[in-house]
Amino acid sequence: MMTKEYSFQDIADMIDLSLLKPQLTEEDIRKGCEEALAYRVASVCCAPSHLPLAGGLLADSDTALSTVIGFPLGYTTTEVKVFEAIQAMNMGCRELDMVMNVTKMLSGDYRYVSHDIEAVVRRAHKHGVIVKVILENCYLNDEQIRRACRISEEAGADFVKTSTGFGPGGARFDDLRIMRESVSPRVRVKAAGGIRDLDSVLLIRSLGCSRFGCTATTHIMESCRKRLGEDR
């Protein structure tokens, strides 16, 4: 499935290689970073405690170091999220994936949700760091997804993202359409959860996604290489 031309690097540039499973060892982190460097993906997203290791492995590469904030439930206080962001940036992070406060969103406390996002964004943008807001769509209806997207954009977010991968739902294609329609071209859309093959990547690309969280990097990139008829 393909709606427009793409290159091998175009697909690699969409990948945030995810190293967030709780059972990962330091050896798994090393292997994941080696995989990321081999394919020159956009970023590696790992747990905060793994940032020193991953940062050293990715140093002097074009693959960004990233981590999660308020993960995976999003209901830590704003002050804690800001502290996490500062600490992550001090360890070299260039991108932050923060979880929206879903409980406040469901309660209709939109001012809190906006302030929570804006506080992290303001700190991050001072250092040229990108912020992706994880909406955790599986807990939201369509209108709540639309509103969360608008709140995120108004608060200055660079991306809106479907999910943590730890909830009961992942990247649903209908949700991606809603998200892309709900933000301006300034805000990019990231899919996370269940994107494991090239056809799914090409579909979300056609829906306007710029990034996706990935644990199947080698499979996707080798499928891409084969389909494009490229040699190593």
C-alpha atoms as an extended CHARMM CRD file, in Angstrom:
* protein
*
       232  EXT
         1         1  MET       CA              0.0000000000        0.0000000000        0.0000000000  PROA      1               0.0000000000
         2         2  MET       CA              1.5390000000        3.2990000000       -1.0340000000  PROA      2               0.0000000000
         3         3  THR       CA              0.0310000000        6.6910000000       -1.6820000000  PROA      3               0.0000000000
         4         4  LYS       CA              3.2020000000        8.5040000000       -2.7250000000  PROA      4               0.0000000000
         5         5  GLU       CA              6.8600000000        7.9340000000       -3.3410000000  PROA      5               0.0000000000
         6         6  TYR       CA              9.1310000000        7.3980000000       -0.3750000000  PROA      6               0.0000000000
         7         7  SER       CA             12.7460000000        6.5210000000        0.2400000000  PROA      7               0.0000000000
         8         8  PHE       CA             14.4410000000        4.1850000000        2.6860000000  PROA      8               0.0000000000
         9         9  GLN       CA             15.5480000000        7.1790000000        4.7540000000  PROA      9               0.0000000000
        10        10  ASP       CA             12.0390000000        8.6790000000        4.6770000000  PROA      10              0.0000000000
        11        11  ILE       CA             10.7960000000        5.6560000000        6.6090000000  PROA      11              0.0000000000
        12        12  ALA       CA             13.7750000000        5.6560000000        8.9920000000  PROA      12              0.0000000000
        13        13  ASP       CA             13.1050000000        9.3340000000        9.7150000000  PROA      13              0.0000000000
        14        14  MET       CA              9.6420000000        8.3950000000       11.0070000000  PROA      14              0.0000000000
        15        15  ILE       CA             10.8880000000        5.9440000000       13.6230000000  PROA      15              0.0000000000
        16        16  ASP       CA             11.1570000000        6.5990000000       17.3310000000  PROA      16              0.0000000000
        17        17  LEU       CA             12.7340000000        3.3200000000       18.3860000000  PROA      17              0.0000000000
        18        18  SER       CA             11.0420000000        2.4200000000       21.6570000000  PROA      18              0.0000000000
        19        19  LEU       CA             13.0320000000        0.8850000000       24.5210000000  PROA      19              0.0000000000
        20        20  LEU       CA             10.4460000000        1.2040000000       27.2910000000  PROA      20              0.0000000000
        21        21  LYS       CA              9.4470000000       -2.3360000000       28.2260000000  PROA      21              0.0000000000
        22        22  PRO       CA             10.0990000000       -2.8590000000       31.9520000000  PROA      22              0.0000000000
        23        23  GLN       CA             11.9610000000       -6.1290000000       31.4390000000  PROA      23              0.0000000000
        24        24  LEU       CA             14.6840000000       -4.6530000000       29.2080000000  PROA      24              0.0000000000
        25        25  THR       CA             18.2520000000       -5.1120000000       30.4290000000  PROA      25              0.0000000000
        26        26  GLU       CA             21.2200000000       -2.8550000000       29.7920000000  PROA      26              0.0000000000
        27        27  GLU       CA             22.3040000000       -5.2680000000       27.0650000000  PROA      27              0.0000000000
        28        28  ASP       CA             18.8950000000       -4.7870000000       25.4200000000  PROA      28              0.0000000000
        29        29  ILE       CA             19.4150000000       -1.0220000000       25.5370000000  PROA      29              0.0000000000
        30        30  ARG       CA             22.8140000000       -1.4100000000       23.8600000000  PROA      30              0.0000000000
        31        31  LYS       CA             21.3700000000       -3.6220000000       21.1330000000  PROA      31              0.0000000000
        32        32  GLY       CA             18.4790000000       -1.2270000000       20.5810000000  PROA      32              0.0000000000
        33        33  CYS       CA             20.8030000000        1.7430000000       20.1980000000  PROA      33              0.0000000000
        34        34  GLU       CA             23.0040000000       -0.2110000000       17.7890000000  PROA      34              0.0000000000
        35        35  GLU       CA             19.8880000000       -1.0020000000       15.7360000000  PROA      35              0.0000000000
        36        36  ALA       CA             18.8820000000        2.6590000000       15.7680000000  PROA      36              0.0000000000
        37        37  LEU       CA             22.3070000000        3.7560000000       14.5730000000  PROA      37              0.0000000000
        38        38  ALA       CA             22.4270000000        1.0970000000       11.8720000000  PROA      38              0.0000000000
        39        39  TYR       CA             19.1950000000        2.3810000000       10.3340000000  PROA      39              0.0000000000
        40        40  ARG       CA             19.6950000000        6.0630000000       11.2420000000  PROA      40              0.0000000000
        41        41  VAL       CA             16.2510000000        6.3880000000       12.7910000000  PROA      41              0.0000000000
        42        42  ALA       CA             14.8950000000        9.6610000000       14.1440000000  PROA      42              0.0000000000
        43        43  SER       CA             15.2250000000        8.8890000000       17.8440000000  PROA      43              0.0000000000
        44        44  VAL       CA             15.5960000000        6.3350000000       20.5930000000  PROA      44              0.0000000000
        45        45  CYS       CA             13.0660000000        6.6740000000       23.4030000000  PROA      45              0.0000000000
        46        46  CYS       CA             14.1730000000        4.9760000000       26.6100000000  PROA      46              0.0000000000
        47        47  ALA       CA             13.3560000000        5.1180000000       30.3040000000  PROA      47              0.0000000000
        48        48  PRO       CA             14.9350000000        7.9940000000       32.2430000000  PROA      48              0.0000000000
        49        49  SER       CA             17.2220000000        5.6490000000       34.1840000000  PROA      49              0.0000000000
        50        50  HSD       CA             18.7120000000        4.3960000000       30.9090000000  PROA      50              0.0000000000
        51        51  LEU       CA             19.5050000000        7.8490000000       29.5340000000  PROA      51              0.0000000000
        52        52  PRO       CA             23.1900000000        7.8990000000       30.5330000000  PROA      52              0.0000000000
        53        53  LEU       CA             23.8050000000        4.5820000000       28.7800000000  PROA      53              0.0000000000
        54        54  ALA       CA             21.7690000000        5.3920000000       25.6670000000  PROA      54              0.0000000000
        55        55  GLY       CA             23.1170000000        8.9250000000       25.4820000000  PROA      55              0.0000000000
        56        56  GLY       CA             26.6710000000        7.6690000000       25.3970000000  PROA      56              0.0000000000
        57        57  LEU       CA             25.8790000000        5.1910000000       22.6490000000  PROA      57              0.0000000000
        58        58  LEU       CA             24.0690000000        7.7780000000       20.5080000000  PROA      58              0.0000000000
        59        59  ALA       CA             26.5880000000       10.5770000000       21.0210000000  PROA      59              0.0000000000
        60        60  ASP       CA             27.7240000000       12.3430000000       17.8350000000  PROA      60              0.0000000000
        61        61  SER       CA             24.9580000000       10.7000000000       15.7840000000  PROA      61              0.0000000000
        62        62  ASP       CA             21.9020000000       12.1960000000       14.0880000000  PROA      62              0.0000000000
        63        63  THR       CA             19.6080000000        9.9300000000       16.1410000000  PROA      63              0.0000000000
        64        64  ALA       CA             18.0410000000       11.9740000000       18.9290000000  PROA      64              0.0000000000
        65        65  LEU       CA             17.9370000000       10.8430000000       22.5380000000  PROA      65              0.0000000000
        66        66  SER       CA             14.4390000000       10.9700000000       23.9900000000  PROA      66              0.0000000000
        67        67  THR       CA             12.5360000000        9.8640000000       27.0640000000  PROA      67              0.0000000000
        68        68  VAL       CA              9.1100000000        9.8500000000       28.6800000000  PROA      68              0.0000000000
        69        69  ILE       CA              7.6070000000       12.2700000000       31.1910000000  PROA      69              0.0000000000
        70        70  GLY       CA              4.8100000000       11.3760000000       33.6070000000  PROA      70              0.0000000000
        71        71  PHE       CA              4.8540000000        7.8990000000       32.1380000000  PROA      71              0.0000000000
        72        72  PRO       CA              2.7360000000        5.8500000000       31.7500000000  PROA      72              0.0000000000
        73        73  LEU       CA             -0.3070000000        7.1960000000       33.6360000000  PROA      73              0.0000000000
        74        74  GLY       CA              0.1330000000       10.9600000000       33.3340000000  PROA      74              0.0000000000
        75        75  TYR       CA             -1.2710000000       11.9020000000       36.7080000000  PROA      75              0.0000000000
        76        76  THR       CA              1.9220000000       12.9970000000       38.4460000000  PROA      76              0.0000000000
        77        77  THR       CA              1.8420000000       16.6630000000       39.3870000000  PROA      77              0.0000000000
        78        78  THR       CA              2.9380000000       19.3540000000       36.9860000000  PROA      78              0.0000000000
        79        79  GLU       CA              5.9040000000       20.1840000000       39.2170000000  PROA      79              0.0000000000
        80        80  VAL       CA              7.1170000000       16.5800000000       39.0330000000  PROA      80              0.0000000000
        81        81  LYS       CA              6.7500000000       16.5330000000       35.2450000000  PROA      81              0.0000000000
        82        82  VAL       CA              8.7550000000       19.7340000000       34.9390000000  PROA      82              0.0000000000
        83        83  PHE       CA             11.4710000000       18.2810000000       37.1940000000  PROA      83              0.0000000000
        84        84  GLU       CA             11.5760000000       15.1250000000       35.0630000000  PROA      84              0.0000000000
        85        85  ALA       CA             11.8930000000       17.2460000000       31.9370000000  PROA      85              0.0000000000
        86        86  ILE       CA             14.7330000000       19.3310000000       33.3570000000  PROA      86              0.0000000000
        87        87  GLN       CA             16.6030000000       16.2500000000       34.5060000000  PROA      87              0.0000000000
        88        88  ALA       CA             16.1300000000       14.5710000000       31.1160000000  PROA      88              0.0000000000
        89        89  MET       CA             17.3890000000       17.6170000000       29.2410000000  PROA      89              0.0000000000
        90        90  ASN       CA             20.3960000000       17.7940000000       31.5360000000  PROA      90              0.0000000000
        91        91  MET       CA             21.1670000000       14.2250000000       30.4650000000  PROA      91              0.0000000000
        92        92  GLY       CA             21.0660000000       15.1800000000       26.7960000000  PROA      92              0.0000000000
        93        93  CYS       CA             17.4800000000       14.5770000000       25.7210000000  PROA      93              0.0000000000
        94        94  ARG       CA             16.4140000000       16.4240000000       22.5950000000  PROA      94              0.0000000000
        95        95  GLU       CA             12.8280000000       15.1350000000       22.5930000000  PROA      95              0.0000000000
        96        96  LEU       CA             10.3120000000       14.4810000000       25.3930000000  PROA      96              0.0000000000
        97        97  ASP       CA              7.1580000000       12.3510000000       25.2240000000  PROA      97              0.0000000000
        98        98  MET       CA              4.9140000000       13.5380000000       28.0610000000  PROA      98              0.0000000000
        99        99  VAL       CA              1.6660000000       11.8950000000       29.1160000000  PROA      99              0.0000000000
       100       100  MET       CA             -1.3270000000       14.2060000000       29.3380000000  PROA      100             0.0000000000
       101       101  ASN       CA             -3.1930000000       14.1810000000       32.6330000000  PROA      101             0.0000000000
       102       102  VAL       CA             -5.9990000000       11.9390000000       31.4230000000  PROA      102             0.0000000000
       103       103  THR       CA             -7.9420000000       12.0080000000       34.6890000000  PROA      103             0.0000000000
       104       104  LYS       CA             -8.1230000000       15.8130000000       34.5480000000  PROA      104             0.0000000000
       105       105  MET       CA             -9.1350000000       15.6470000000       30.8910000000  PROA      105             0.0000000000
       106       106  LEU       CA            -11.9540000000       13.2190000000       31.6480000000  PROA      106             0.0000000000
       107       107  SER       CA            -13.0440000000       15.4360000000       34.5520000000  PROA      107             0.0000000000
       108       108  GLY       CA            -13.3300000000       18.4310000000       32.2310000000  PROA      108             0.0000000000
       109       109  ASP       CA            -10.5680000000       20.3920000000       33.9600000000  PROA      109             0.0000000000
       110       110  TYR       CA             -9.1510000000       21.6790000000       30.7030000000  PROA      110             0.0000000000
       111       111  ARG       CA             -7.3340000000       24.5850000000       32.3470000000  PROA      111             0.0000000000
       112       112  TYR       CA             -5.2670000000       22.1290000000       34.4000000000  PROA      112             0.0000000000
       113       113  VAL       CA             -4.5240000000       20.0000000000       31.3250000000  PROA      113             0.0000000000
       114       114  SER       CA             -3.3870000000       23.0590000000       29.3970000000  PROA      114             0.0000000000
       115       115  HSD       CA             -1.2080000000       24.3710000000       32.2140000000  PROA      115             0.0000000000
       116       116  ASP       CA              0.3480000000       20.9360000000       32.7320000000  PROA      116             0.0000000000
       117       117  ILE       CA              1.4120000000       20.7240000000       29.0940000000  PROA      117             0.0000000000
       118       118  GLU       CA              2.4450000000       24.3580000000       28.8010000000  PROA      118             0.0000000000
       119       119  ALA       CA              4.7100000000       24.1480000000       31.8530000000  PROA      119             0.0000000000
       120       120  VAL       CA              6.7490000000       21.3300000000       30.3030000000  PROA      120             0.0000000000
       121       121  VAL       CA              6.7130000000       22.8810000000       26.8450000000  PROA      121             0.0000000000
       122       122  ARG       CA              7.9250000000       26.2420000000       28.1280000000  PROA      122             0.0000000000
       123       123  ARG       CA             10.9580000000       24.6700000000       29.8280000000  PROA      123             0.0000000000
       124       124  ALA       CA             11.7170000000       22.3990000000       26.8770000000  PROA      124             0.0000000000
       125       125  HSD       CA             11.4910000000       25.0750000000       24.2090000000  PROA      125             0.0000000000
       126       126  LYS       CA             13.9930000000       27.2510000000       26.0700000000  PROA      126             0.0000000000
       127       127  HSD       CA             16.5200000000       24.5670000000       25.1780000000  PROA      127             0.0000000000
       128       128  GLY       CA             15.2360000000       23.7690000000       21.6890000000  PROA      128             0.0000000000
       129       129  VAL       CA             13.7570000000       20.4550000000       22.8820000000  PROA      129             0.0000000000
       130       130  ILE       CA             10.6780000000       18.9440000000       21.2100000000  PROA      130             0.0000000000
       131       131  VAL       CA              7.6110000000       17.9350000000       23.2530000000  PROA      131             0.0000000000
       132       132  LYS       CA              5.1760000000       15.2280000000       22.1730000000  PROA      132             0.0000000000
       133       133  VAL       CA              1.9380000000       15.0130000000       24.1540000000  PROA      133             0.0000000000
       134       134  ILE       CA              0.5850000000       11.4870000000       24.6400000000  PROA      134             0.0000000000
       135       135  LEU       CA             -3.2040000000       11.6400000000       24.7250000000  PROA      135             0.0000000000
       136       136  GLU       CA             -3.8490000000        7.9550000000       25.5420000000  PROA      136             0.0000000000
       137       137  ASN       CA             -6.7770000000        7.8580000000       23.1390000000  PROA      137             0.0000000000
       138       138  CYS       CA             -8.1230000000        4.5300000000       24.3850000000  PROA      138             0.0000000000
       139       139  TYR       CA             -9.6640000000        6.3950000000       27.3330000000  PROA      139             0.0000000000
       140       140  LEU       CA            -11.1150000000        9.2530000000       25.2570000000  PROA      140             0.0000000000
       141       141  ASN       CA            -14.0680000000        9.6240000000       22.9150000000  PROA      141             0.0000000000
       142       142  ASP       CA            -13.7370000000       11.3710000000       19.5670000000  PROA      142             0.0000000000
       143       143  GLU       CA            -14.6800000000       14.8060000000       20.8760000000  PROA      143             0.0000000000
       144       144  GLN       CA            -12.2680000000       14.4820000000       23.7890000000  PROA      144             0.0000000000
       145       145  ILE       CA             -9.4970000000       13.5540000000       21.3490000000  PROA      145             0.0000000000
       146       146  ARG       CA            -10.2840000000       16.6650000000       19.3000000000  PROA      146             0.0000000000
       147       147  ARG       CA            -10.2680000000       18.8730000000       22.3710000000  PROA      147             0.0000000000
       148       148  ALA       CA             -7.0570000000       17.3260000000       23.7200000000  PROA      148             0.0000000000
       149       149  CYS       CA             -5.4080000000       18.0390000000       20.3760000000  PROA      149             0.0000000000
       150       150  ARG       CA             -6.5260000000       21.6450000000       20.4220000000  PROA      150             0.0000000000
       151       151  ILE       CA             -5.3880000000       22.0970000000       24.0240000000  PROA      151             0.0000000000
       152       152  SER       CA             -2.0080000000       20.5890000000       23.1930000000  PROA      152             0.0000000000
       153       153  GLU       CA             -1.5050000000       22.9100000000       20.2390000000  PROA      153             0.0000000000
       154       154  GLU       CA             -2.5600000000       25.9750000000       22.2130000000  PROA      154             0.0000000000
       155       155  ALA       CA             -0.0970000000       24.9620000000       24.9410000000  PROA      155             0.0000000000
       156       156  GLY       CA              2.7070000000       24.8850000000       22.3700000000  PROA      156             0.0000000000
       157       157  ALA       CA              3.2010000000       21.1350000000       21.8720000000  PROA      157             0.0000000000
       158       158  ASP       CA              5.1870000000       20.0320000000       18.8320000000  PROA      158             0.0000000000
       159       159  PHE       CA              3.4160000000       16.6720000000       18.4520000000  PROA      159             0.0000000000
       160       160  VAL       CA              0.2610000000       14.9330000000       19.5670000000  PROA      160             0.0000000000
       161       161  LYS       CA              0.6760000000       11.2020000000       20.0960000000  PROA      161             0.0000000000
       162       162  THR       CA             -1.8730000000        8.4090000000       20.2600000000  PROA      162             0.0000000000
       163       163  SER       CA             -0.8220000000        6.2920000000       23.2060000000  PROA      163             0.0000000000
       164       164  THR       CA              1.7650000000        5.0500000000       25.6620000000  PROA      164             0.0000000000
       165       165  GLY       CA              1.6250000000        1.4580000000       24.4960000000  PROA      165             0.0000000000
       166       166  PHE       CA              0.8500000000        0.5040000000       28.0910000000  PROA      166             0.0000000000
       167       167  GLY       CA             -2.9080000000        1.1160000000       27.9380000000  PROA      167             0.0000000000
       168       168  PRO       CA             -5.5670000000       -1.1830000000       26.4580000000  PROA      168             0.0000000000
       169       169  GLY       CA             -5.4410000000        0.4710000000       23.0290000000  PROA      169             0.0000000000
       170       170  GLY       CA             -2.8090000000        1.6510000000       20.5650000000  PROA      170             0.0000000000
       171       171  ALA       CA             -2.7070000000        3.5720000000       17.2980000000  PROA      171             0.0000000000
       172       172  ARG       CA             -6.1740000000        3.3510000000       15.7800000000  PROA      172             0.0000000000
       173       173  PHE       CA             -6.3620000000        4.6620000000       12.2370000000  PROA      173             0.0000000000
       174       174  ASP       CA             -9.6450000000        6.5440000000       12.8170000000  PROA      174             0.0000000000
       175       175  ASP       CA             -8.0550000000        8.3220000000       15.7750000000  PROA      175             0.0000000000
       176       176  LEU       CA             -5.1160000000        9.3680000000       13.6250000000  PROA      176             0.0000000000
       177       177  ARG       CA             -7.4760000000       10.9520000000       11.1040000000  PROA      177             0.0000000000
       178       178  ILE       CA             -9.1840000000       12.8880000000       13.8940000000  PROA      178             0.0000000000
       179       179  MET       CA             -5.8660000000       14.0320000000       15.3320000000  PROA      179             0.0000000000
       180       180  ARG       CA             -4.5010000000       15.2240000000       11.9940000000  PROA      180             0.0000000000
       181       181  GLU       CA             -7.7200000000       17.1440000000       11.3170000000  PROA      181             0.0000000000
       182       182  SER       CA             -7.7200000000       18.7050000000       14.7990000000  PROA      182             0.0000000000
       183       183  VAL       CA             -4.3340000000       20.4150000000       14.7030000000  PROA      183             0.0000000000
       184       184  SER       CA             -2.6890000000       22.8470000000       12.3210000000  PROA      184             0.0000000000
       185       185  PRO       CA              0.2230000000       21.8590000000       10.0560000000  PROA      185             0.0000000000
       186       186  ARG       CA              2.5810000000       23.2190000000       12.7290000000  PROA      186             0.0000000000
       187       187  VAL       CA              1.7740000000       20.2930000000       15.0130000000  PROA      187             0.0000000000
       188       188  ARG       CA              2.8690000000       16.8420000000       13.9450000000  PROA      188             0.0000000000
       189       189  VAL       CA              1.1710000000       13.5330000000       14.7200000000  PROA      189             0.0000000000
       190       190  LYS       CA              2.8430000000       10.4490000000       16.1920000000  PROA      190             0.0000000000
       191       191  ALA       CA              1.3460000000        6.9490000000       16.2150000000  PROA      191             0.0000000000
       192       192  ALA       CA              2.2990000000        4.4980000000       18.9510000000  PROA      192             0.0000000000
       193       193  GLY       CA              1.1060000000        1.0030000000       19.6860000000  PROA      193             0.0000000000
       194       194  GLY       CA              0.7220000000       -1.7740000000       17.1290000000  PROA      194             0.0000000000
       195       195  ILE       CA              2.7010000000       -0.3890000000       14.1690000000  PROA      195             0.0000000000
       196       196  ARG       CA              4.7190000000       -3.4980000000       13.2910000000  PROA      196             0.0000000000
       197       197  ASP       CA              4.8620000000       -3.7740000000        9.4950000000  PROA      197             0.0000000000
       198       198  LEU       CA              5.6320000000       -1.6200000000        6.4710000000  PROA      198             0.0000000000
       199       199  ASP       CA              2.0720000000       -1.5130000000        5.1380000000  PROA      199             0.0000000000
       200       200  SER       CA              0.8810000000       -0.0620000000        8.4580000000  PROA      200             0.0000000000
       201       201  VAL       CA              3.6760000000        2.5130000000        8.2870000000  PROA      201             0.0000000000
       202       202  LEU       CA              2.6890000000        3.5550000000        4.7820000000  PROA      202             0.0000000000
       203       203  LEU       CA             -0.9380000000        3.8300000000        5.8270000000  PROA      203             0.0000000000
       204       204  ILE       CA             -0.2320000000        6.0740000000        8.8020000000  PROA      204             0.0000000000
       205       205  ARG       CA              2.0970000000        8.1090000000        6.5820000000  PROA      205             0.0000000000
       206       206  SER       CA             -0.7870000000        8.6210000000        4.1680000000  PROA      206             0.0000000000
       207       207  LEU       CA             -2.9080000000        9.7910000000        7.1060000000  PROA      207             0.0000000000
       208       208  GLY       CA             -0.3940000000       12.5220000000        7.9020000000  PROA      208             0.0000000000
       209       209  CYS       CA              1.7150000000       10.9070000000       10.6240000000  PROA      209             0.0000000000
       210       210  SER       CA              5.3050000000       12.1050000000       10.8490000000  PROA      210             0.0000000000
       211       211  ARG       CA              6.5540000000        9.6640000000       13.4980000000  PROA      211             0.0000000000
       212       212  PHE       CA              5.6830000000        6.3330000000       15.0370000000  PROA      212             0.0000000000
       213       213  GLY       CA              6.8830000000        4.4070000000       18.0480000000  PROA      213             0.0000000000
       214       214  CYS       CA              8.5550000000        1.1990000000       16.9880000000  PROA      214             0.0000000000
       215       215  THR       CA              9.7990000000       -2.0450000000       18.5020000000  PROA      215             0.0000000000
       216       216  ALA       CA             10.0300000000       -3.8000000000       15.1130000000  PROA      216             0.0000000000
       217       217  THR       CA             12.6000000000       -1.5600000000       13.4650000000  PROA      217             0.0000000000
       218       218  THR       CA             14.6550000000       -4.2300000000       11.7240000000  PROA      218             0.0000000000
       219       219  HSD       CA             11.5960000000       -6.0010000000       10.3120000000  PROA      219             0.0000000000
       220       220  ILE       CA             10.1060000000       -2.7550000000        8.9730000000  PROA      220             0.0000000000
       221       221  MET       CA             13.3370000000       -1.3890000000        7.5430000000  PROA      221             0.0000000000
       222       222  GLU       CA             14.3660000000       -4.6570000000        5.8880000000  PROA      222             0.0000000000
       223       223  SER       CA             10.8590000000       -4.9420000000        4.3870000000  PROA      223             0.0000000000
       224       224  CYS       CA             11.3010000000       -1.4010000000        3.1070000000  PROA      224             0.0000000000
       225       225  ARG       CA             14.6920000000       -2.2200000000        1.6310000000  PROA      225             0.0000000000
       226       226  LYS       CA             13.2770000000       -5.2810000000       -0.1290000000  PROA      226             0.0000000000
       227       227  ARG       CA             10.2630000000       -3.4350000000       -1.5000000000  PROA      227             0.0000000000
       228       228  LEU       CA             12.4290000000       -0.6320000000       -2.8380000000  PROA      228             0.0000000000
       229       229  GLY       CA             14.8320000000       -3.1570000000       -4.3530000000  PROA      229             0.0000000000
       230       230  GLU       CA             17.8040000000       -1.6610000000       -2.5420000000  PROA      230             0.0000000000
       231       231  ASP       CA             20.9550000000       -3.5590000000       -1.6290000000  PROA      231             0.0000000000
       232       232  ARG       CA             22.7200000000       -3.1530000000        1.6820000000  PROA      232             0.0000000000
